[in-house]
Each structure stands twice: as structure tokens, then as C-alpha cells.
Amino acid sequence: MKSFPLTVVTPDGMQFDGQAEEIIVRTTTGDLAVLANHCNCVAPLGMGQATIVADGKKMTAACIGGILSVLNG
């Protein structure tokens, strides 16, 4: 699967900075999955689970709000 650069920053600092194949998050209007070459968008995050797939491995974390920004695919 094609990868893209992903940075995840929280109030506690940088949590992830590298290449990812997919990120799945809960927005205020439902779940959103982002793959490489996704259209540009900004979405407010809701309360739920965030999942990152990197190097074929899944990482999950709790997410309680924030902003998702996709730029340049």
C-alpha cells in the first residue's frame, strides 16, 4: 500500500512523525479514513479511537477532540 507523511501532535508533544499507509479517526460527523493521495480537507475530531497503519502494523490511541488537516494529498 502507498504511504504518506503523517505527523500527530498532542498537547503532550509529538506522538508520531513518519510514513503511514492509513489513518482512521472519528470526526464530529462520523469516521474518516485517509489514504495516500486523499483530497485536501480539514475536519474537527470527535471522541473515539484513532488508528494509524504504518509498516503494516496498527497503532491505536484514544482521541478526544482536535483537528485533522490533509494537505497536498
PyMOL commands that set and color helices and strands:
alter all, ss='L'
color gray80, all
select strands_A, chain A and resi 4-10+13-20+22-27+30-34+41-54+57-70
alter strands_A, ss='S'
color yellow, strands_A
deselect
rebuild
show_as cartoon
